[in-house]
Amino acid sequence: MEIFLVRHGIAEEPEVAQREGRGDEDRRLTSEGQDKTAAVAKRFAVKINNVDRIVHSSLRRARETAEIFARYFPEAELQEISGLAPYDSPEAFCQWLEKEGEERLMVVGHEPFLGNLLGLMITGRPLSFVAFRKAGIAGVEWQGKGRSQLCWLLPPKWLL
């Protein structure tokens, strides 16, 4: 299975949401975040011809990022799932992955979760060895926890 790990785009600062009476879970993408994410998604879609499903966390910034990518992969099922928040368990997500059958899955989430997940997939240990930039993407050939292969890691500047 091919898995594309995507960090959400540039979001408003926590203080901005707080001033407006919203919590961290309701922080939205900034205008710049929307524009850069759309540009990354458009360029990514030129390289990758299909995605079967796009899953995202319940946090607004991840949902908005997933929705932008879904515009470029209209055949993909878009789904919110639990277990993708910043401090959720990558172990639990790998167990979820074992049950899935998509050929190409996009996972839109957050740091430090994505870095820890990538570490677990590659080395078998949930320790990050990369820095996911906002709207950055990693391509992984999933073969199981500790047996998967990092195929590439693209910061957004490589797709803009």
N, CA, C and O of each residue as an XYZ file, in Angstrom:
640
protein
N       0.844     -1.169      0.000
C       0.000      0.000      0.000
C       0.894      1.238      0.000
O       1.878      1.301      0.737
N       0.548      2.214     -0.824
C       1.233      3.504     -0.812
C       0.490      4.435      0.127
O      -0.734      4.555      0.068
N       1.249      5.095      0.997
C       0.653      6.031      1.947
C       1.332      7.379      1.774
O       2.558      7.474      1.725
N       0.519      8.412      1.683
C       1.014      9.775      1.595
C       0.667     10.475      2.901
O      -0.505     10.693      3.208
N       1.691     10.824      3.664
C       1.493     11.527      4.923
C       1.596     13.022      4.648
O       2.608     13.490      4.125
N       0.558     13.769      4.997
C       0.495     15.195      4.695
C       0.257     15.981      5.981
O      -0.695     15.717      6.716
N       1.125     16.940      6.239
C       0.881     17.835      7.369
C      -0.049     18.953      6.902
O       0.055     19.430      5.772
N      -0.948     19.359      7.776
C      -1.884     20.431      7.430
C      -1.134     21.686      6.996
O       0.043     21.861      7.309
N      -1.833     22.553      6.270
C      -1.258     23.811      5.803
C      -1.110     24.820      6.931
O      -1.440     24.542      8.084
N      -0.610     25.990      6.576
C      -0.387     27.059      7.551
C      -1.718     27.468      8.171
O      -2.661     27.840      7.472
N      -1.772     27.391      9.493
C      -3.001     27.707     10.231
C      -2.791     28.965     11.067
O      -1.666     29.375     11.349
N      -3.911     29.555     11.447
C      -3.834     30.735     12.306
C      -3.212     30.362     13.646
O      -3.300     29.215     14.086
N      -2.600     31.316     14.272
C      -1.973     31.109     15.571
C      -3.036     30.828     16.634
O      -4.165     31.303     16.517
N      -2.687     30.067     17.659
C      -3.657     29.751     18.711
C      -4.279     30.998     19.352
O      -5.457     30.996     19.708
N      -3.479     32.056     19.496
C      -3.981     33.282     20.119
C      -5.101     33.928     19.296
O      -6.035     34.502     19.857
N      -5.007     33.834     17.986
C      -6.030     34.405     17.101
C      -7.352     33.677     17.320
O      -8.394     34.308     17.494
N      -7.304     32.361     17.311
C      -8.525     31.574     17.535
C      -9.081     31.851     18.921
O     -10.292     31.985     19.097
N      -8.196     31.936     19.902
C      -8.628     32.163     21.280
C      -9.326     33.509     21.426
O     -10.343     33.611     22.112
N      -8.787     34.539     20.786
C      -9.426     35.873     20.835
C     -10.834     35.834     20.267
O     -11.704     36.594     20.691
N     -11.052     34.951     19.313
C     -12.374     34.827     18.675
C     -13.239     33.782     19.359
O     -14.306     33.431     18.855
N     -12.785     33.280     20.510
C     -13.576     32.322     21.276
C     -13.540     30.898     20.748
O     -14.423     30.097     21.054
N     -12.524     30.581     19.958
C     -12.387     29.230     19.407
C     -11.189     28.549     20.030
O     -10.205     29.204     20.374
N     -11.263     27.241     20.175
C     -10.165     26.458     20.731
C      -9.214     25.984     19.650
O      -9.398     26.272     18.467
N      -8.192     25.252     20.075
C      -7.188     24.729     19.160
C      -7.811     23.862     18.077
O      -7.376     23.897     16.926
N      -8.822     23.089     18.437
C      -9.444     22.186     17.462
C     -10.142     22.932     16.328
O     -10.447     22.342     15.291
N     -10.396     24.229     16.521
C     -11.122     24.999     15.518
C     -10.250     26.054     14.833
O     -10.769     26.996     14.233
N      -8.922     25.898     14.923
C      -8.028     26.818     14.201
C      -8.125     26.519     12.708
O      -8.044     25.364     12.292
N      -8.298     27.555     11.916
C      -8.474     27.374     10.470
C      -7.203     27.735      9.709
O      -6.303     28.384     10.242
N      -7.151     27.302      8.459
C      -6.034     27.679      7.599
C      -6.102     29.186      7.334
O      -7.187     29.750      7.193
N      -4.945     29.821      7.270
C      -4.899     31.226      6.884
C      -5.108     31.311      5.376
O      -5.124     30.289      4.689
N      -5.266     32.528      4.863
C      -5.362     32.701      3.406
C      -4.102     32.183      2.729
O      -4.170     31.507      1.703
N      -2.938     32.510      3.321
C      -1.681     32.008      2.784
C      -1.648     30.484      2.844
O      -1.201     29.831      1.901
N      -2.119     29.920      3.951
C      -2.162     28.474      4.099
C      -3.047     27.809      3.056
O      -2.698     26.760      2.514
N      -4.188     28.418      2.777
C      -5.088     27.883      1.749
C      -4.425     27.930      0.377
O      -4.459     26.958     -0.378
N      -3.821     29.078      0.067
C      -3.200     29.252     -1.252
C      -2.021     28.296     -1.450
O      -1.915     27.650     -2.493
N      -1.140     28.206     -0.457
C       0.026     27.326     -0.584
C      -0.383     25.858     -0.626
O       0.178     25.069     -1.385
N      -1.357     25.506      0.191
C      -1.819     24.117      0.189
C      -2.435     23.764     -1.157
O      -2.203     22.674     -1.680
N      -3.214     24.672     -1.718
C      -3.817     24.424     -3.033
C      -2.740     24.282     -4.102
O      -2.845     23.422     -4.976
N      -1.707     25.116     -4.039
C      -0.629     25.025     -5.020
C       0.120     23.696     -4.879
O       0.456     23.065     -5.881
N       0.382     23.274     -3.646
C       1.048     21.990     -3.407
C       0.170     20.848     -3.914
O       0.657     19.948     -4.598
N      -1.114     20.880     -3.582
C      -2.035     19.814     -4.001
C      -2.112     19.716     -5.523
O      -2.113     18.619     -6.081
N      -2.177     20.856     -6.183
C      -2.261     20.874     -7.647
C      -1.019     20.246     -8.273
O      -1.131     19.428     -9.185
N       0.153     20.621     -7.791
C       1.406     20.073     -8.334
C       1.561     18.600     -7.985
O       2.059     17.815     -8.792
N       1.133     18.223     -6.777
C       1.214     16.831     -6.353
C       0.320     15.955     -7.237
O       0.700     14.846     -7.611
N      -0.858     16.460     -7.563
C      -1.809     15.700     -8.386
C      -1.272     15.447     -9.798
O      -1.680     14.486    -10.450
N      -0.371     16.290    -10.267
C       0.252     16.072    -11.575
C       1.158     14.838    -11.523
O       1.273     14.104    -12.504
N       1.788     14.621    -10.389
C       2.723     13.496    -10.223
C       2.031     12.192     -9.833
O       2.454     11.110    -10.241
N       0.970     12.304     -9.046
C       0.256     11.130     -8.528
C      -1.133     11.138     -9.156
O      -1.912     12.063     -8.925
N      -1.445     10.133     -9.936
C      -2.694     10.191    -10.693
C      -3.945      9.814     -9.914
O      -5.051     10.131    -10.352
N      -3.804      9.147     -8.767
C      -5.006      8.847     -8.000
C      -4.681      8.572     -6.543
O      -3.571      8.170     -6.194
N      -5.670      8.797     -5.713
C      -5.650      8.454     -4.294
C      -7.004      7.809     -4.026
O      -8.038      8.338     -4.434
N      -6.999      6.668     -3.342
C      -8.258      5.973     -3.071
C      -9.064      6.625     -1.950
O     -10.284      6.759     -2.039
N      -8.359      7.025     -0.897
C      -9.062      7.617      0.249
C      -8.157      8.640      0.907
O      -6.941      8.463      0.983
N      -8.774      9.720      1.382
C      -8.080     10.757      2.137
C      -8.697     10.774      3.519
O      -9.879     11.081      3.673
N      -7.896     10.443      4.532
C      -8.379     10.480      5.915
C      -7.718     11.667      6.611
O      -6.589     12.041      6.297
N      -8.445     12.247      7.559
C      -7.927     13.419      8.259
C      -8.408     13.415      9.697
O      -9.373     12.734     10.046
N      -7.722     14.183     10.521
C      -8.106     14.307     11.925
C      -9.359     15.173     12.038
O      -9.828     15.746     11.055
N      -9.882     15.254     13.243
C     -11.082     16.061     13.477
C     -10.775     17.547     13.624
O     -11.699     18.359     13.682
N      -9.502     17.921     13.687
C      -9.148     19.329     13.825
C      -9.390     20.063     12.513
O      -9.072     19.564     11.434
N      -9.954     21.246     12.630
C     -10.391     22.004     11.459
C      -9.286     22.205     10.418
O      -9.540     22.056      9.223
N      -8.080     22.537     10.843
C      -6.998     22.805      9.891
C      -6.643     21.566      9.063
O      -6.255     21.691      7.902
N      -6.770     20.394      9.640
C      -6.523     19.157      8.886
C      -7.681     18.887      7.933
O      -7.466     18.483      6.790
N      -8.901     19.108      8.398
C     -10.065     18.913      7.520
C      -9.997     19.847      6.317
O     -10.243     19.423      5.188
N      -9.665     21.115      6.552
C      -9.579     22.067      5.439
C      -8.477     21.671      4.460
O      -8.653     21.792      3.247
N      -7.348     21.202      4.975
C      -6.259     20.737      4.113
C      -6.713     19.534      3.289
O      -6.472     19.477      2.083
N      -7.364     18.581      3.934
C      -7.860     17.385      3.230
C      -8.867     17.768      2.144
O      -8.860     17.192      1.056
N      -9.723     18.728      2.439
C     -10.720     19.170      1.450
C     -10.045     19.797      0.237
O     -10.500     19.612     -0.891
N      -8.965     20.535      0.463
C      -8.227     21.118     -0.661
C      -7.628     20.005     -1.519
O      -7.756     20.040     -2.743
N      -6.982     19.025     -0.906
C      -6.418     17.910     -1.675
C      -7.524     17.133     -2.399
O      -7.318     16.663     -3.518
N      -8.676     16.999     -1.775
C      -9.786     16.252     -2.383
C     -10.263     16.900     -3.682
O     -10.779     16.204     -4.556
N     -10.104     18.196     -3.824
C     -10.479     18.872     -5.084
C      -9.656     18.331     -6.253
O     -10.130     18.289     -7.388
N      -8.420     17.917     -5.967
C      -7.518     17.434     -7.012
C      -7.564     15.918     -7.161
O      -6.993     15.360     -8.098
N      -8.235     15.269     -6.246
C      -8.437     13.814     -6.310
C      -9.926     13.544     -6.086
O     -10.303     12.985     -5.056
N     -10.776     13.935     -7.041
C     -12.223     13.858     -6.835
C     -12.772     12.439     -6.660
O     -13.874     12.269     -6.139
N     -12.029     11.431     -7.083
C     -12.483     10.050     -6.921
C     -12.220      9.518     -5.515
O     -12.779      8.494     -5.124
N     -11.376     10.205     -4.760
C     -10.997      9.740     -3.424
C     -12.138      9.940     -2.430
O     -12.820     10.965     -2.440
N     -12.327      8.956     -1.589
C     -13.268      9.083     -0.477
C     -12.608      9.974      0.574
O     -11.434      9.788      0.894
N     -13.347     10.926      1.105
C     -12.851     11.833      2.135
C     -13.479     11.423      3.456
O     -14.701     11.314      3.557
N     -12.643     11.192      4.477
C     -13.160     10.646      5.729
C     -12.402     11.189      6.932
O     -11.171     11.206      6.950
N     -13.152     11.633      7.937
C     -12.563     12.012      9.218
C     -12.459     10.758     10.070
O     -13.421     10.000     10.192
N     -11.289     10.544     10.658
C     -11.132      9.407     11.557
C     -10.455      9.867     12.843
O      -9.752     10.878     12.859
N     -10.670      9.134     13.894
C      -9.998      9.447     15.149
C      -8.594      8.856     15.118
O      -8.294      7.985     14.302
N      -7.745      9.334     16.008
C      -6.403      8.783     16.117
C      -5.339      9.532     15.356
O      -4.211      9.049     15.262
N      -5.654     10.716     14.797
C      -4.678     11.466     14.008
C      -4.338     12.823     14.611
O      -3.695     13.645     13.958
N      -4.757     13.067     15.840
C      -4.475     14.341     16.500
C      -2.997     14.419     16.875
O      -2.306     13.400     16.857
N      -2.502     15.611     17.214
C      -1.064     15.784     17.443
C      -0.417     14.780     18.393
O       0.706     14.342     18.143
N      -1.088     14.410     19.464
C      -0.450     13.530     20.455
C      -1.097     12.152     20.530
O      -0.967     11.457     21.538
N      -1.792     11.757     19.471
C      -2.374     10.419     19.426
C      -1.289      9.367     19.201
O      -0.154      9.682     18.844
N      -1.669      8.125     19.418
C      -0.730      7.009     19.345
C      -0.497      6.535     17.912
O      -1.436      6.104     17.242
N       0.747      6.613     17.438
C       1.021      6.044     16.118
C       0.853      4.524     16.101
O       0.556      3.942     15.058
N       1.042      3.888     17.251
C       0.840      2.428     17.352
C      -0.599      2.067     16.995
O      -0.843      1.144     16.218
N      -1.550      2.809     17.571
C      -2.965      2.543     17.307
C      -3.291      2.760     15.835
O      -4.069      2.008     15.248
N      -2.696      3.788     15.241
C      -2.969      4.040     13.830
C      -2.400      2.926     12.962
O      -3.034      2.527     11.985
N      -1.222      2.416     13.296
C      -0.659      1.291     12.528
C      -1.550      0.058     12.620
O      -1.676     -0.686     11.647
N      -2.167     -0.168     13.773
C      -3.127     -1.278     13.898
C      -4.315     -1.051     12.974
O      -4.801     -1.988     12.341
N      -4.778      0.174     12.896
C      -5.876      0.523     11.984
C      -5.451      0.255     10.541
O      -6.225     -0.287      9.752
N      -4.215      0.638     10.199
C      -3.711      0.438      8.836
C      -3.688     -1.031      8.436
O      -3.951     -1.368      7.281
N      -3.375     -1.900      9.385
C      -3.313     -3.333      9.095
C      -4.642     -3.868      8.556
O      -4.669     -4.875      7.848
N      -5.735     -3.194      8.890
C      -7.071     -3.646      8.484
C      -7.530     -3.024      7.167
O      -8.553     -3.427      6.614
N      -6.781     -2.050      6.665
C      -7.206     -1.316      5.476
C      -6.698     -1.973      4.206
O      -5.700     -2.694      4.223
N      -7.401     -1.715      3.088
C      -7.028     -2.364      1.841
C      -6.794     -1.427      0.674
O      -6.601     -1.886     -0.452
N      -6.807     -0.124      0.914
C      -6.586      0.815     -0.190
C      -5.201      0.629     -0.779
O      -4.257      0.251     -0.084
N      -5.095      0.896     -2.056
C      -3.781      0.877     -2.676
C      -3.051      2.178     -2.409
O      -1.832      2.183     -2.241
N      -3.795      3.297     -2.368
C      -3.197      4.612     -2.116
C      -4.050      5.361     -1.095
O      -5.215      5.675     -1.338
N      -3.439      5.634      0.042
C      -4.120      6.296      1.150
C      -3.376      7.574      1.498
O      -2.156      7.560      1.662
N      -4.103      8.679      1.611
C      -3.532      9.939      2.063
C      -3.988     10.167      3.495
O      -5.172     10.035      3.807
N      -3.043     10.510      4.368
C      -3.309     10.747      5.780
C      -2.944     12.203      6.071
O      -1.776     12.579      5.969
N      -3.932     13.020      6.431
C      -3.691     14.431      6.717
C      -3.749     14.625      8.226
O      -4.777     14.385      8.860
N      -2.633     15.060      8.786
C      -2.570     15.193     10.235
C      -1.638     16.287     10.691
O      -1.504     17.327     10.045
N      -0.993     16.035     11.822
C      -0.272     17.057     12.575
C       1.069     16.527     13.057
O       1.322     15.322     13.059
N       1.917     17.460     13.464
C       3.114     17.114     14.200
C       2.774     17.192     15.685
O       1.939     18.022     16.044
N       3.338     16.418     16.543
C       4.408     15.457     16.294
C       3.915     14.088     15.825
O       4.722     13.193     15.576
N       2.594     13.918     15.703
C       2.050     12.614     15.332
C       2.658     12.068     14.034
O       3.114     10.925     13.998
N       2.666     12.879     12.973
C       3.142     12.366     11.686
C       4.604     11.945     11.726
O       4.966     10.909     11.170
N       5.441     12.736     12.375
C       6.848     12.362     12.497
C       7.029     11.069     13.272
O       7.824     10.211     12.889
N       6.287     10.933     14.366
C       6.363      9.706     15.160
C       5.807      8.510     14.390
O       6.334      7.402     14.485
N       4.743      8.741     13.630
C       4.171      7.670     12.809
C       5.175      7.208     11.755
O       5.368      6.008     11.563
N       5.804      8.145     11.085
C       6.790      7.782     10.064
C       7.938      6.994     10.695
O       8.393      5.996     10.134
N       8.405      7.443     11.858
C       9.458      6.703     12.554
C       9.045      5.283     12.870
O       9.827      4.351     12.682
N       7.813      5.104     13.353
C       7.304      3.771     13.674
C       7.189      2.901     12.430
O       7.527      1.717     12.455
N       6.710      3.493     11.347
C       6.563      2.728     10.104
C       7.910      2.226      9.593
O       8.022      1.088      9.138
N       8.921      3.072      9.667
C      10.223      2.762      9.074
C      11.104      1.949     10.015
O      11.707      0.958      9.604
N      11.181      2.369     11.281
C      12.147      1.764     12.201
C      11.526      0.843     13.238
O      12.229      0.074     13.894
N      10.205      0.920     13.385
C       9.548      0.137     14.431
C       9.498      0.865     15.764
O       8.997      0.324     16.750
N      10.013      2.091     15.800
C      10.002      2.894     17.023
C       9.323      4.229     16.733
O       9.621      4.858     15.717
N       8.423      4.672     17.599
C       7.681      5.923     17.351
C       8.498      7.163     17.689
O       8.116      7.956     18.550
N       9.619      7.320     17.005
C      10.481      8.478     17.210
C      10.677      9.187     15.878
O      11.024      8.566     14.873
N      10.451     10.486     15.887
C      10.566     11.248     14.652
C      12.021     11.461     14.261
O      12.868     11.750     15.106
N      12.299     11.314     12.974
C      13.630     11.614     12.455
C      13.550     12.625     11.322
O      14.552     12.901     10.663
N      12.359     13.180     11.090
C      12.162     14.195     10.059
C      11.339     15.341     10.639
O      10.659     15.193     11.655
N      11.419     16.472      9.973
C      10.566     17.611     10.322
C       9.578     17.806      9.181
O       9.963     18.165      8.068
N       8.311     17.570      9.465
C       7.280     17.800      8.453
C       6.977     19.289      8.400
O       6.546     19.869      9.397
N       7.195     19.907      7.257
C       6.811     21.295      7.057
C       5.301     21.347      6.838
O       4.689     20.349      6.456
N       4.713     22.496      7.078
C       3.272     22.630      6.826
C       3.017     22.450      5.344
O       3.657     23.096      4.514
N       2.084     21.575      5.011
C       1.743     21.149      3.651
C       2.840     20.284      3.033
O       2.869     20.089      1.818
N       3.737     19.767      3.866
C       4.754     18.834      3.395
C       4.176     17.431      3.259
O       3.184     17.094      3.905
N       4.797     16.622      2.421
C       4.269     15.288      2.124
C       5.400     14.256      2.153
O       6.494     14.502      1.645
N       5.122     13.110      2.749
C       6.039     11.968      2.711
C       5.330     10.817      2.007
O       4.144     10.577      2.233
N       6.048     10.122      1.170
C       5.533      8.939      0.497
C       6.135      7.691      1.114
O       7.356      7.556      1.191
N       5.283      6.781      1.551
C       5.733      5.575      2.245
C       5.148      4.350      1.561
O       3.964      4.315      1.227
N       5.990      3.348      1.360
C       5.526      2.043      0.900
C       5.270      1.225      2.161
O       6.209      0.753      2.803
N       3.996      1.059      2.515
C       3.595      0.390      3.764
C       3.740     -1.118      3.614
O       3.121     -1.736      2.747
N       4.565     -1.693      4.471
C       4.732     -3.146      4.500
C       4.622     -3.650      5.924
O       4.970     -4.794      6.218
N       4.140     -2.800      6.800
C       4.003     -3.159      8.197
C       4.898     -2.310      9.073
O       5.856     -1.694      8.606
N       4.570     -2.290     10.334
C       5.318     -1.519     11.322
C       6.762     -1.994     11.377
O       7.037     -3.174     11.593
N       7.689     -1.042     11.175
C       9.106     -1.361     11.214
C       9.647     -1.998      9.946
O      10.837     -2.301      9.861
N       8.778     -2.203      8.954
C       9.198     -2.850      7.707
C       8.894     -1.997      6.481
O       9.140     -2.421      5.352
N       8.369     -0.818      6.693
C       7.975      0.047      5.580
C       9.164      0.839      5.072
O      10.212      0.893      5.716
N       8.992      1.450      3.915
C      10.083      2.181      3.291
C       9.659      3.611      2.996
O       8.609      3.851      2.400
N      10.495      4.561      3.424
C      10.295      5.962      3.047
C      10.770      6.107      1.612
O      11.949      5.904      1.319
N       9.863      6.455      0.724
C      10.217      6.599     -0.695
C      10.687      8.017     -1.005
O      11.600      8.211     -1.807
N      10.064      9.003     -0.371
C      10.432     10.401     -0.578
C       9.803     11.283      0.494
O       8.810     10.912      1.121
N      10.395     12.448      0.691
C       9.895     13.453      1.619
C      10.007     14.789      0.918
O      11.103     15.227      0.569
N       8.867     15.439      0.709
C       8.857     16.695     -0.030
C       8.388     17.850      0.838
O       7.232     17.874      1.260
N       9.266     18.810      1.113
C       8.788     20.024      1.732
C       7.978     20.795      0.678
O       8.197     20.602     -0.518
N       7.071     21.643      1.088
C       6.213     22.320      0.106
C       6.970     23.119     -0.931
O       6.507     23.237     -2.066
N       8.127     23.676     -0.578
C       8.857     24.487     -1.552
C       9.243     23.698     -2.808
O       9.450     24.291     -3.866
N       9.341     22.366     -2.700
C       9.684     21.555     -3.867
C       8.499     21.359     -4.796
O       8.654     20.907     -5.930
N       7.313     21.705     -4.307
C       6.122     21.563     -5.145
C       5.533     22.912     -5.549
O       4.542     22.959     -6.277
N       6.117     23.982     -5.096
C       5.584     25.321     -5.434
C       6.290     25.902     -6.649
O       5.974     27.013     -7.073
